[in-house]
Amino acid sequence: MKSDKKIKLSMGDQKEMELPEGITLLEVSRQVQADYPSIIVAAKVNNRLRELGYALHKDSTVEFLDLTNSDGIRIYQRSLAFVFIRASMEIFSGCKVTVEHSLSKGLYCEIHYKRPIVEDDVLKIESRMREIIEEDVPFVKDSIPIEHAKQIFNELGFDAKTKLLDFREKPEINIYSCGWLKDYFYGYMVPSTGFLKLFKLKFYDPGVIIQYPEKSNPTQIPEFKEQSKLASIFREAERWGQIMDVAYVANLDERIRNKNYDELIRVAEALHEKKIAQIADMITETKKRIILIAGPSSSGKTTFAQRLAIQLKVNGLKPVSISTDDYFVDREHTPRDEFGEYDFEALEAVDIELFNEHLSKLINGYEVEIPTFNFHTGQREYRGNIMRISEDHPIIIEGIHGLNEKLTQDIPHDKKFKIYISALTQLNIDDHNRIPTTDTRLLRRIVRDSKYRGHSARNTLSRWNSVRRGEEKNIFPYQEGADVMFNSALIYELAVLKKYAEPLLKEIHKNEKEFSEAKRLLKFLSYFLSIEDESVIPQTSIIREFIGGSCFHDEG
């Protein structure tokens, strides 16, 4: 409730406003919306993420969030998913909706009904969604006792949510209503459905992709780009989850609570080993000479490359490795980014001409002196590293540009085998709350950076957006060009990462700008019970690259 008392709001760039105490963020956002490139959906108040319904009662620093912000996009996407679930349940009475994973710059969902969903069905759902959005239905949040929530979810057939509540420590839970439908979501919502006018549905057999704007272009729906190989690897991940009978976090928590997770770990690791062996067989059978491995940050590329080399040796080959880092141009020729900093991730940071010349000579049986890049002097050096290989010596090259054809432009296509690796988790929180693959990789990186690089969680979080921009530019556009994709996610790993990541995230002070992201990740980790006994995790496991104990990592 507003009063006659005034409070001061600071909004950066020396902009200050004096407004009545009790004013909501929504009311303030309407006054400043013209200053933002897209619709404001939330805000940070004194560094804490808040919904627009939040009322202000004291002097505060406010940062409004639109669709150019990661939190803003998450809130918009989550709210759209809620409307999609409601519309689907209204049109197909008794159906079960699952929100699966990101795909083709959208959110892939499935509707489980007594018959398969067809394209006309998707048009009906979209039409109903637009009606709900036109009605501007409010999203209402209520805090209710756990037992009451279980009753609601049981009546709606939300079994995974009911089971998850068995592991909740707090006696109450926040649930949202959108008209008749009540649901639980991990994170905030927009104030009402009227905020969600920008979206599109695409039938993607057997499911549906919810399309929404990107941060880089927040007022447009991006053009659909087919990602059939990525879709296939997600389907494989789903099959792996079925093999292990762990589709949701509650299934994993139950195994941990009952101390019945040893076999789960062994099966997860065996699935990885079998897949790596299959990839090695493909390389051996096709007699590929150059093996290129690329993937986003913290995908486990180093461990994967080592395990692949072992499987190639099992097949009678003698793999060798070459690092693109040793082919960096001298420092004075390194390109710079838009901030004037050296851009070591740019393709032009590599001497492509020399790299291709050496690869061509090697696969044709000639002797080559491999350079070494001195990172202290910023200069390429030659230290007598002579290499000559025969046909049973495939060359393994691991690096961010591995899938970019320009990196190996002089090498015939039939000599190359490209592998894309990423951590595409097969686990979801429940039917409607997915686990973004980026969160798994981010937690891996936080733990690894602390253990091996001396970086705090705050430091890792502060760099993450830059890392993600590099991935969007240098890796993701080329992923469908891979000959094979490898999913490095382990269904149990978040329960292992939890005990390492939580204390690091708790070190971030509430006054630091990374605090709200740390708080979000801590909330996410709270869904997991922790695996304390790591003795069953093999030394060859990809997760060992991050938590330690890897037989492939020199821990000094």
RODO-2510 file (C-alpha; in nm, 4 decimals, decimal comma):
residues 556
     n   res          X          Y          Z
     1     m     0,0000     0,0000     0,0000
     2     k     0,1324     0,3411    -0,0952
     3     s     0,1888     0,6155     0,1597
     4     d     0,2688     0,9865     0,1465
     5     k     0,6296     0,9043     0,2364
     6     k     0,8776     0,9203    -0,0523
     7     i     1,1605     0,6794    -0,1334
     8     k     1,4537     0,7232    -0,3710
     9     l     1,5286     0,4758    -0,6482
    10     s     1,8678     0,4670    -0,8136
    11     m     1,8693     0,3061    -1,1592
    12     g     2,2251     0,3516    -1,2815
    13     d     2,3688     0,6167    -1,5116
    14     q     2,3084     0,8651    -1,2310
    15     k     1,9334     0,8303    -1,2899
    16     e     1,7293     0,8736    -0,9712
    17     m     1,3573     0,8847    -0,9083
    18     e     1,1613     0,9933    -0,6031
    19     l     0,8432     0,7914    -0,5708
    20     p     0,5763     0,7028    -0,3123
    21     e     0,6635     0,4289    -0,0636
    22     g     0,4787     0,1079    -0,1498
    23     i     0,4901     0,1604    -0,5254
    24     t     0,5355    -0,1652    -0,7167
    25     l     0,8103    -0,2418    -0,9647
    26     l     0,5405    -0,2867    -1,2277
    27     e     0,4238     0,0721    -1,1823
    28     v     0,7811     0,2017    -1,2004
    29     s     0,8577    -0,0135    -1,5057
    30     r     0,5761     0,1542    -1,6982
    31     q     0,7438     0,4891    -1,6419
    32     v     1,0807     0,3730    -1,7778
    33     q     0,9771     0,1115    -2,0396
    34     a     1,0594     0,3490    -2,3275
    35     d     1,4277     0,3364    -2,2240
    36     y     1,4486    -0,0416    -2,2837
    37     p     1,4741    -0,2316    -2,6148
    38     s     1,2099    -0,4909    -2,5186
    39     i     0,9415    -0,5587    -2,2604
    40     i     1,0520    -0,5386    -1,8949
    41     v     0,9671    -0,8646    -1,7157
    42     a     1,1444    -0,8417    -1,3764
    43     a     1,4022    -0,6421    -1,1805
    44     k     1,6902    -0,6681    -0,9399
    45     v     1,6349    -0,4702    -0,6222
    46     n     1,9532    -0,4192    -0,4208
    47     n     2,1002    -0,7102    -0,6158
    48     r     1,8121    -0,9501    -0,5487
    49     l     1,5897    -1,0765    -0,8294
    50     r     1,2293    -0,9655    -0,7801
    51     e     0,9020    -1,0073    -0,9670
    52     l     0,7316    -0,6936    -1,0933
    53     g     0,4597    -0,7287    -0,8301
    54     y     0,7187    -0,6532    -0,5589
    55     a     0,6422    -0,3374    -0,3577
    56     l     0,9228    -0,0936    -0,2667
    57     h     0,9358     0,0360     0,0908
    58     k     1,2837     0,1882     0,1213
    59     d     1,5512     0,3632    -0,0823
    60     s     1,6768     0,1064    -0,3315
    61     t     1,8979     0,0416    -0,6303
    62     v     1,6856    -0,1036    -0,9101
    63     e     1,7972    -0,2724    -1,2305
    64     f     1,5106    -0,3560    -1,4621
    65     l     1,5417    -0,6720    -1,6708
    66     d     1,4047    -0,7110    -2,0223
    67     l     1,4589    -0,9810    -2,2831
    68     t     1,8201    -0,8784    -2,3435
    69     n     1,9001    -1,0291    -2,0029
    70     s     1,9455    -1,4012    -1,9186
    71     d     1,7139    -1,3804    -1,6150
    72     g     1,4583    -1,1968    -1,8267
    73     i     1,4626    -1,4636    -2,0975
    74     r     1,4295    -1,7406    -1,8370
    75     i     1,1236    -1,5721    -1,6803
    76     y     0,9624    -1,5141    -2,0213
    77     q     1,0275    -1,8722    -2,1329
    78     r     0,8984    -2,0193    -1,8051
    79     s     0,5786    -1,8107    -1,8204
    80     l     0,5184    -1,9146    -2,1820
    81     a     0,5609    -2,2797    -2,0831
    82     f     0,2909    -2,2364    -1,8169
    83     v     0,0451    -2,0978    -2,0738
    84     f     0,1375    -2,3789    -2,3146
    85     i     0,0694    -2,6419    -2,0453
    86     r    -0,2679    -2,4883    -1,9603
    87     a    -0,3754    -2,4570    -2,3261
    88     s    -0,2679    -2,8157    -2,4023
    89     m    -0,4570    -2,9543    -2,1011
    90     e    -0,7706    -2,7632    -2,2029
    91     i    -0,7663    -2,8913    -2,5620
    92     f    -0,6544    -3,2470    -2,4823
    93     s    -0,8304    -3,3404    -2,1602
    94     g    -0,6303    -3,5901    -1,9568
    95     c    -0,3041    -3,5312    -2,1459
    96     k     0,0344    -3,5087    -1,9762
    97     v     0,2694    -3,2290    -2,0857
    98     t     0,6460    -3,2596    -2,0431
    99     v     0,8894    -2,9718    -2,0924
   100     e     1,1970    -3,1507    -2,2231
   101     h     1,4947    -2,9366    -2,3328
   102     s     1,6116    -2,6480    -2,5502
   103     l     1,6295    -2,7127    -2,9252
   104     s     1,6623    -2,4975    -3,2376
   105     k     1,6521    -2,1721    -3,0354
   106     g     1,3312    -2,2812    -2,8639
   107     l     1,1887    -2,5086    -2,5957
   108     y     1,0983    -2,8627    -2,7002
   109     c     0,7921    -3,0104    -2,5249
   110     e     0,5849    -3,3242    -2,5651
   111     i     0,2117    -3,3869    -2,5161
   112     h     0,1378    -3,7420    -2,4050
   113     y    -0,2167    -3,8250    -2,5115
   114     k    -0,4228    -4,1240    -2,6222
   115     r    -0,3177    -4,0534    -2,9807
   116     p    -0,0132    -3,8852    -3,1414
   117     i    -0,0223    -3,5069    -3,1741
   118     v    -0,0333    -3,3721    -3,5324
   119     e     0,0316    -3,0318    -3,6882
   120     d    -0,3358    -2,9220    -3,6739
   121     d    -0,3330    -2,9891    -3,2992
   122     v    -0,0406    -2,7504    -3,2550
   123     l    -0,2324    -2,4763    -3,4406
   124     k    -0,5235    -2,5246    -3,1967
   125     i    -0,2909    -2,5005    -2,8958
   126     e    -0,1302    -2,1821    -3,0307
   127     s    -0,4726    -2,0302    -3,0940
   128     r    -0,5825    -2,1098    -2,7371
   129     m    -0,2559    -1,9686    -2,5995
   130     r    -0,3173    -1,6411    -2,7841
   131     e    -0,6684    -1,6237    -2,6357
   132     i    -0,5287    -1,6709    -2,2834
   133     i    -0,2628    -1,4066    -2,3515
   134     e    -0,5249    -1,1648    -2,4882
   135     e    -0,7282    -1,2135    -2,1678
   136     d    -0,4229    -1,0907    -1,9714
   137     v    -0,4721    -1,3502    -1,6978
   138     p    -0,2627    -1,2738    -1,3859
   139     f    -0,0045    -1,5200    -1,2555
   140     v    -0,0889    -1,5414    -0,8852
   141     k     0,1652    -1,6762    -0,6369
   142     d     0,0581    -1,8399    -0,3106
   143     s     0,2570    -2,0045    -0,0344
   144     i     0,0819    -2,3234     0,0767
   145     p     0,1633    -2,6207     0,3035
   146     i     0,3431    -2,9131     0,1390
   147     e     0,0586    -3,1575     0,2058
   148     h    -0,1914    -2,9234     0,0395
   149     a     0,0400    -2,8901    -0,2621
   150     k     0,0675    -3,2697    -0,2878
   151     q    -0,3110    -3,2963    -0,2925
   152     i    -0,3343    -3,0399    -0,5736
   153     f    -0,0643    -3,2087    -0,7824
   154     n    -0,2115    -3,5548    -0,7271
   155     e    -0,5490    -3,4345    -0,8585
   156     l    -0,3769    -3,2843    -1,1656
   157     g    -0,1722    -3,5988    -1,2304
   158     f     0,1594    -3,4220    -1,1655
   159     d     0,3233    -3,7292    -1,0107
   160     a     0,6857    -3,6118    -1,0488
   161     k     0,6068    -3,2913    -0,8568
   162     t     0,4356    -3,4860    -0,5779
   163     k     0,7362    -3,7140    -0,5429
   164     l     0,9795    -3,4204    -0,5410
   165     l     0,7958    -3,2671    -0,2445
   166     d     0,8898    -3,5719    -0,0344
   167     f     1,2446    -3,4346    -0,0324
   168     r     1,1575    -3,0724     0,0450
   169     e     1,2827    -2,9537     0,3852
   170     k     1,0670    -2,6408     0,4155
   171     p     0,7061    -2,6886     0,5335
   172     e     0,5590    -2,4659     0,2597
   173     i     0,5984    -2,4145    -0,1137
   174     n     0,5169    -2,1326    -0,3556
   175     i     0,2783    -2,2338    -0,6316
   176     y     0,1413    -2,0235    -0,9172
   177     s    -0,2096    -2,0039    -1,0571
   178     c    -0,2942    -1,9059    -1,4144
   179     g    -0,6719    -1,9154    -1,4223
   180     w    -0,7855    -2,2631    -1,3152
   181     l    -0,4411    -2,4260    -1,3377
   182     k    -0,2087    -2,4402    -1,0384
   183     d     0,1541    -2,5427    -1,0877
   184     y     0,4990    -2,5243    -0,9341
   185     f     0,7895    -2,3650    -1,1194
   186     y     1,1540    -2,3242    -1,0249
   187     g     1,1798    -1,9459    -1,0671
   188     y     0,9692    -1,6368    -1,1166
   189     m     0,6876    -1,5429    -1,3586
   190     v     0,5803    -1,2306    -1,5448
   191     p     0,2858    -1,0504    -1,3772
   192     s     0,0268    -1,1657    -1,6320
   193     t    -0,0170    -1,3475    -1,9606
   194     g    -0,0452    -1,0185    -2,1515
   195     f     0,3328    -0,9851    -2,1311
   196     l     0,3777    -1,2917    -2,3564
   197     k     0,2597    -1,1743    -2,6967
   198     l     0,5830    -1,2641    -2,8752
   199     f     0,5975    -1,6401    -2,9379
   200     k     0,5268    -1,9082    -3,1973
   201     l     0,4663    -2,2838    -3,1858
   202     k     0,6244    -2,5266    -3,4307
   203     f     0,5214    -2,8893    -3,4709
   204     y     0,8346    -3,1035    -3,4330
   205     d     0,7306    -3,4673    -3,4453
   206     p     0,6531    -3,6122    -3,1945
   207     g     0,6435    -3,2864    -2,9973
   208     v     0,6255    -2,9088    -3,0144
   209     i     0,8881    -2,6352    -3,0058
   210     i     0,7922    -2,3123    -2,8271
   211     q     0,9772    -2,0350    -3,0101
   212     y     1,0545    -1,7064    -2,8330
   213     p     1,2985    -1,4142    -2,8799
   214     e     1,6740    -1,4330    -2,8228
   215     k     1,8753    -1,1938    -2,6087
   216     s     2,0562    -1,0669    -2,9179
   217     n     1,7290    -0,9805    -3,0968
   218     p     1,4590    -0,9449    -2,8302
   219     t     1,1774    -0,8201    -3,0528
   220     q     1,1794    -1,0998    -3,3123
   221     i     1,1181    -1,4751    -3,3208
   222     p     1,4408    -1,6291    -3,4562
   223     e     1,4307    -1,8225    -3,7813
   224     f     1,3879    -2,1951    -3,7205
   225     k     1,7047    -2,3921    -3,7888
   226     e     1,6886    -2,7697    -3,8020
   227     q     1,9108    -2,9456    -3,5455
   228     s     1,8370    -3,3095    -3,6232
   229     k     2,1674    -3,4413    -3,4832
   230     l     2,1209    -3,2551    -3,1563
   231     a     1,7600    -3,3775    -3,1348
   232     s     1,8867    -3,7313    -3,1862
   233     i     2,1420    -3,7036    -2,9044
   234     f     1,8698    -3,5711    -2,6712
   235     r     1,6569    -3,8756    -2,7612
   236     e     1,9547    -4,0957    -2,6806
   237     a     1,9890    -3,9174    -2,3442
   238     e     1,6231    -3,9882    -2,2755
   239     r     1,6793    -4,3583    -2,3506
   240     w     1,9766    -4,3594    -2,1136
   241     g     1,7533    -4,2115    -1,8438
   242     q     1,4992    -4,4884    -1,9054
   243     i     1,7715    -4,7550    -1,8875
   244     m     1,8676    -4,6257    -1,5431
   245     d     1,5048    -4,5547    -1,4403
   246     v     1,5970    -4,2007    -1,3385
   247     a     1,3957    -3,9411    -1,5323
   248     y     1,3577    -3,6827    -1,2557
   249     v     1,5520    -3,5466    -0,9602
   250     a     1,3206    -3,7249    -0,7141
   251     n     1,4203    -4,0615    -0,8682
   252     l     1,7872    -3,9764    -0,8114
   253     d     1,7246    -3,8456    -0,4585
   254     e     1,5429    -4,1669    -0,3707
   255     r     1,8442    -4,3734    -0,4809
   256     i     2,0764    -4,1525    -0,2742
   257     r     1,8540    -4,1582     0,0346
   258     n     1,8434    -4,5377     0,0173
   259     k     2,2193    -4,5532    -0,0528
   260     n     2,1330    -4,7424    -0,3689
   261     y     2,3290    -4,5424    -0,6239
   262     d     2,6445    -4,7504    -0,6815
   263     e     2,4923    -4,9435    -0,9701
   264     l     2,3503    -4,6205    -1,1165
   265     i     2,7011    -4,4732    -1,1321
   266     r     2,8435    -4,7912    -1,2876
   267     v     2,5737    -4,8052    -1,5552
   268     a     2,6129    -4,4327    -1,6365
   269     e     2,9885    -4,4763    -1,6741
   270     a     2,9434    -4,7950    -1,8793
   271     l     2,7112    -4,6119    -2,1206
   272     h     2,9839    -4,3486    -2,1704
   273     e     3,2497    -4,6130    -2,2279
   274     k     3,0331    -4,8033    -2,4748
   275     k     2,9614    -4,4859    -2,6733
   276     i     3,3306    -4,3891    -2,6837
   277     a     3,4186    -4,7405    -2,8021
   278     q     3,1558    -4,7126    -3,0774
   279     i     3,3047    -4,3803    -3,1913
   280     a     3,6530    -4,5362    -3,1949
   281     d     3,5185    -4,8220    -3,4093
   282     m     3,3688    -4,5717    -3,6568
   283     i     3,7021    -4,3907    -3,6878
   284     t     3,8907    -4,7186    -3,7326
   285     e     3,6505    -4,8566    -3,9927
   286     t     3,6516    -4,5378    -4,2017
   287     k     4,0325    -4,4962    -4,1707
   288     k     4,0036    -4,1271    -4,0765
   289     r     4,3372    -3,9503    -4,0298
   290     i     4,2306    -3,6302    -3,8499
   291     i     3,9986    -3,6426    -3,5470
   292     l     3,8562    -3,3019    -3,4499
   293     i     3,6922    -3,2631    -3,1076
   294     a     3,5001    -2,9459    -3,0176
   295     g     3,2396    -2,8447    -2,7640
   296     p     3,1456    -2,5662    -2,5244
   297     s     3,3225    -2,4875    -2,1975
   298     s     3,3374    -2,7630    -1,9342
   299     s     3,2078    -3,0353    -2,1639
   300     g     3,4845    -3,2723    -2,0570
   301     k     3,6750    -3,2547    -2,3858
   302     t     4,0141    -3,3348    -2,2280
   303     t     3,8989    -3,6558    -2,0572
   304     f     3,6960    -3,7582    -2,3608
   305     a     3,9996    -3,7176    -2,5891
   306     q     4,2119    -3,9318    -2,3555
   307     r     3,9487    -4,2058    -2,3336
   308     l     3,8984    -4,2021    -2,7094
   309     a     4,2745    -4,2424    -2,7568
   310     i     4,2660    -4,5523    -2,5336
   311     q     3,9825    -4,7063    -2,7350
   312     l     4,1686    -4,6324    -3,0591
   313     k     4,4715    -4,8122    -2,9141
   314     v     4,2470    -5,1087    -2,8344
   315     n     4,1692    -5,1092    -3,2081
   316     g     4,5396    -5,1273    -3,2913
   317     l     4,5918    -4,7585    -3,3750
   318     k     4,8542    -4,5225    -3,2302
   319     p     4,6864    -4,1817    -3,1927
   320     v     4,8912    -3,8641    -3,1522
   321     s     4,7729    -3,5217    -3,0361
   322     i     4,8345    -3,1737    -3,1739
   323     s     4,7223    -2,8573    -2,9955
   324     t     4,5918    -2,5613    -3,1953
   325     d     4,7269    -2,3394    -2,9143
   326     d     5,0794    -2,4071    -3,0405
   327     y     4,9785    -2,2537    -3,3720
   328     f     4,8719    -1,9186    -3,2274
   329     v     4,9982    -1,6211    -3,4249
   330     d     5,2558    -1,4066    -3,2450
   331     r     5,0976    -1,1734    -2,9912
   332     e     5,1263    -0,8572    -3,2028
   333     h     4,9148    -1,0241    -3,4744
   334     t     4,6442    -1,1502    -3,2370
   335     p     4,3031    -0,9992    -3,3227
   336     r     4,1246    -0,7854    -3,0662
   337     d     3,7611    -0,7947    -2,9579
   338     e     3,5158    -0,5039    -2,9444
   339     f     3,6640    -0,3985    -2,6086
   340     g     4,0177    -0,3807    -2,7445
   341     e     4,1265    -0,6966    -2,5589
   342     y     4,3192    -0,9814    -2,7244
   343     d     4,0667    -1,2287    -2,8650
   344     f     4,2387    -1,5650    -2,8288
   345     e     3,9124    -1,7432    -2,9161
   346     a     3,8940    -1,5886    -3,2638
   347     l     3,9802    -1,8262    -3,5477
   348     e     4,2229    -1,5613    -3,6734
   349     a     4,4284    -1,6089    -3,3556
   350     v     4,5477    -1,9355    -3,5153
   351     d     4,7988    -1,9456    -3,8010
   352     i     4,5646    -2,1459    -4,0229
   353     e     4,8017    -2,1545    -4,3189
   354     l     5,0871    -2,3102    -4,1192
   355     f     4,8484    -2,5431    -3,9331
   356     n     4,7077    -2,6814    -4,2584
   357     e     5,0531    -2,7078    -4,4149
   358     h     5,1764    -2,9199    -4,1230
   359     l     4,8665    -3,1420    -4,1165
   360     s     4,8902    -3,2011    -4,4926
   361     k     5,2577    -3,2955    -4,4687
   362     l     5,1958    -3,5289    -4,1740
   363     i     4,9139    -3,7291    -4,3333
   364     n     5,1244    -3,7582    -4,6514
   365     g     5,4145    -3,9104    -4,4598
   366     y     5,6478    -3,6110    -4,4322
   367     e     5,8424    -3,5012    -4,1254
   368     v     5,7329    -3,1806    -3,9503
   369     e     5,8732    -2,9737    -3,6634
   370     i     5,5775    -2,8908    -3,4399
   371     p     5,5994    -2,5426    -3,2833
   372     t     5,5422    -2,4547    -2,9169
   373     f     5,3674    -2,1317    -2,8267
   374     n     5,5294    -1,9433    -2,5389
   375     f     5,2424    -1,7786    -2,3534
   376     h     5,4822    -1,5674    -2,1444
   377     t     5,6550    -1,4045    -2,4415
   378     g     5,3596    -1,4307    -2,6780
   379     q     5,5834    -1,5818    -2,9462
   380     r     5,5958    -1,9103    -3,1351
   381     e     5,9092    -2,1166    -3,0681
   382     y     6,0692    -2,4268    -3,2217
   383     r     6,2232    -2,6666    -2,9709
   384     g     6,3049    -2,9657    -3,1884
   385     n     5,9654    -3,1378    -3,1539
   386     i     5,9897    -3,3491    -3,4691
   387     m     5,6881    -3,5545    -3,5760
   388     r     5,6401    -3,8108    -3,8505
   389     i     5,3439    -4,0445    -3,8608
   390     s     5,2163    -4,3428    -4,0566
   391     e     4,8619    -4,4440    -4,1494
   392     d     4,8001    -4,6055    -3,8107
   393     h     4,8647    -4,2715    -3,6313
   394     p     4,5384    -4,0724    -3,6346
   395     i     4,5870    -3,7120    -3,5202
   396     i     4,3572    -3,5952    -3,2376
   397     i     4,2932    -3,2195    -3,2335
   398     e     4,0878    -3,0763    -2,9488
   399     g     3,9780    -2,7114    -2,9628
   400     i     3,6878    -2,4713    -2,9938
   401     h     3,7210    -2,4365    -3,3730
   402     g     3,7389    -2,8087    -3,4484
   403     l     3,4018    -2,8162    -3,6270
   404     n     3,4706    -2,5023    -3,8314
   405     e     3,5732    -2,6181    -4,1788
   406     k     3,8062    -2,3166    -4,2119
   407     l     4,0391    -2,4553    -3,9432
   408     t     4,1303    -2,7539    -4,1618
   409     q     4,0365    -2,6048    -4,4995
   410     d     4,3195    -2,7769    -4,6916
   411     i     4,2480    -3,1250    -4,5560
   412     p     4,0194    -3,3420    -4,7726
   413     h     3,6815    -3,3974    -4,6092
   414     d     3,7127    -3,7768    -4,6296
   415     k     4,0238    -3,7631    -4,4088
   416     k     3,8456    -3,5859    -4,1199
   417     f     3,6183    -3,7080    -3,8421
   418     k     3,4400    -3,4357    -3,6412
   419     i     3,3075    -3,4916    -3,2890
   420     y     3,0829    -3,2492    -3,0998
   421     i     3,0777    -3,2961    -2,7223
   422     s     2,8504    -3,1293    -2,4687
   423     a     2,6846    -3,2061    -2,1352
   424     l     2,3217    -3,2584    -2,2404
   425     t     2,1632    -3,3684    -1,9153
   426     q     1,8916    -3,6341    -1,9381
   427     l     1,7573    -3,5374    -1,5959
   428     n     1,4779    -3,2861    -1,5231
   429     i     1,3488    -3,1469    -1,1949
   430     d     0,9934    -3,2565    -1,2818
   431     d     0,7598    -3,2671    -1,5837
   432     h     0,7558    -2,8889    -1,6229
   433     n     1,0940    -2,7800    -1,4863
   434     r     1,3878    -2,8761    -1,7034
   435     i     1,7569    -2,8557    -1,6142
   436     p     1,9356    -2,6290    -1,8654
   437     t     2,2540    -2,7870    -1,9999
   438     t     2,4347    -2,4583    -1,9406
   439     d     2,3721    -2,4868    -1,5650
   440     t     2,5446    -2,8257    -1,5522
   441     r     2,8451    -2,6879    -1,7400
   442     l     2,8545    -2,3733    -1,5276
   443     l     2,8631    -2,5743    -1,2039
   444     r     3,1361    -2,7972    -1,3461
   445     r     3,3379    -2,4875    -1,4334
   446     i     3,2889    -2,3241    -1,0924
   447     v     3,4240    -2,6376    -0,9219
   448     r     3,7132    -2,6848    -1,1675
   449     d     3,8147    -2,3159    -1,1665
   450     s     3,8345    -2,3206    -0,7877
   451     k     4,0292    -2,6479    -0,7672
   452     y     4,2754    -2,6038    -1,0526
   453     r     4,2874    -2,2343    -1,1448
   454     g     4,2505    -2,0532    -0,8134
   455     h     3,9393    -1,8658    -0,9305
   456     s     3,6506    -1,7843    -0,6981
   457     a     3,2914    -1,8670    -0,7946
   458     r     3,2316    -1,4935    -0,8300
   459     n     3,5164    -1,4698    -1,0806
   460     t     3,3788    -1,7630    -1,2831
   461     l     3,0271    -1,6176    -1,2841
   462     s     3,1564    -1,2748    -1,3909
   463     r     3,3220    -1,4325    -1,6979
   464     w     3,0406    -1,6699    -1,7903
   465     n     2,8479    -1,4344    -2,0208
   466     s     3,1667    -1,3713    -2,2173
   467     v     3,2298    -1,7466    -2,2388
   468     r     2,8732    -1,8000    -2,3627
   469     r     2,9110    -1,5297    -2,6288
   470     g     3,2237    -1,7063    -2,7550
   471     e     3,0343    -2,0377    -2,7728
   472     e     2,7476    -1,8786    -2,9648
   473     k     2,9965    -1,7381    -3,2151
   474     n     3,2571    -2,0136    -3,2491
   475     i     3,0966    -2,3479    -3,1564
   476     f     2,7172    -2,3749    -3,1736
   477     p     2,6826    -2,2629    -3,5398
   478     y     2,8944    -2,5618    -3,6461
   479     q     2,7621    -2,8378    -3,4190
   480     e     2,5319    -2,9949    -3,6806
   481     g     2,8383    -3,0423    -3,9040
   482     a     2,9763    -3,3048    -3,6655
   483     d     2,9988    -3,6667    -3,7776
   484     v     2,8968    -3,7761    -3,4304
   485     m     2,7851    -3,6131    -3,1044
   486     f     2,8877    -3,7296    -2,7595
   487     n     2,6818    -3,6447    -2,4522
   488     s     2,9219    -3,6035    -2,1593
   489     a     2,6506    -3,5525    -1,8954
   490     l     2,6306    -3,8076    -1,6150
   491     i     2,2895    -3,8580    -1,4597
   492     y     2,4334    -3,8556    -1,1065
   493     e     2,6844    -3,5722    -1,1381
   494     l     2,4853    -3,2808    -0,9913
   495     a     2,4512    -3,4783    -0,6670
   496     v     2,8327    -3,4983    -0,6632
   497     l     2,9017    -3,1386    -0,7698
   498     k     2,6654    -3,0076    -0,4994
   499     k     2,9041    -3,0421    -0,2017
   500     y     3,1846    -2,8716    -0,3960
   501     a     2,9799    -2,5894    -0,5506
   502     e     2,7609    -2,4877    -0,2552
   503     p     3,0362    -2,3501    -0,0271
   504     l     3,1926    -2,1652    -0,3219
   505     l     2,8606    -2,0024    -0,4149
   506     k     2,7910    -1,9086    -0,0520
   507     e     3,1112    -1,7018    -0,0480
   508     i     2,9520    -1,4481    -0,2831
   509     h     2,8371    -1,1445    -0,0837
   510     k     2,4877    -1,0006    -0,1283
   511     n     2,6385    -0,6674    -0,2395
   512     e     2,8233    -0,8267    -0,5331
   513     k     2,6474    -0,8259    -0,8694
   514     e     2,6912    -1,2027    -0,9097
   515     f     2,4874    -1,2641    -0,5917
   516     s     2,1486    -1,3191    -0,7612
   517     e     2,2955    -1,5806    -0,9971
   518     a     2,4686    -1,7535    -0,7033
   519     k     2,1360    -1,7539    -0,5177
   520     r     1,9617    -1,9085    -0,8204
   521     l     2,2213    -2,1859    -0,8462
   522     l     2,2013    -2,2572    -0,4727
   523     k     1,8227    -2,2899    -0,5037
   524     f     1,8760    -2,5279    -0,7948
   525     l     2,1238    -2,7425    -0,5993
   526     s     1,8830    -2,7597    -0,3050
   527     y     1,6695    -3,0066    -0,5017
   528     f     1,9497    -3,2643    -0,4884
   529     l     2,0609    -3,4893    -0,2080
   530     s     2,4407    -3,5083    -0,1990
   531     i     2,6491    -3,8126    -0,2905
   532     e     2,9226    -3,8106    -0,0287
   533     d     3,0962    -4,1387    -0,1091
   534     e     3,2903    -4,0944    -0,4339
   535     s     3,4882    -4,4172    -0,4143
   536     v     3,2643    -4,5850    -0,6720
   537     i     3,3333    -4,3110    -0,9337
   538     p     3,6119    -4,4414    -1,1606
   539     q     3,9321    -4,2410    -1,2109
   540     t     3,8543    -4,2307    -1,5830
   541     s     3,5169    -4,0587    -1,5304
   542     i     3,4547    -3,7256    -1,7007
   543     i     3,3337    -3,5822    -1,3684
   544     r     3,6839    -3,6463    -1,2274
   545     e     3,8132    -3,3736    -1,4620
   546     f     3,6268    -3,1252    -1,2412
   547     i     3,6218    -3,2683    -0,8867
   548     g     3,9698    -3,4249    -0,8939
   549     g     4,1037    -3,7769    -0,8795
   550     s     4,1332    -3,8211    -1,2559
   551     c     4,4040    -4,0534    -1,3842
   552     f     4,4333    -3,8180    -1,6838
   553     h     4,4933    -3,4999    -1,4818
   554     d     4,8215    -3,3984    -1,3243
   555     e     4,7122    -3,2542    -0,9891
   556     g     5,0621    -3,1405    -0,9064
***
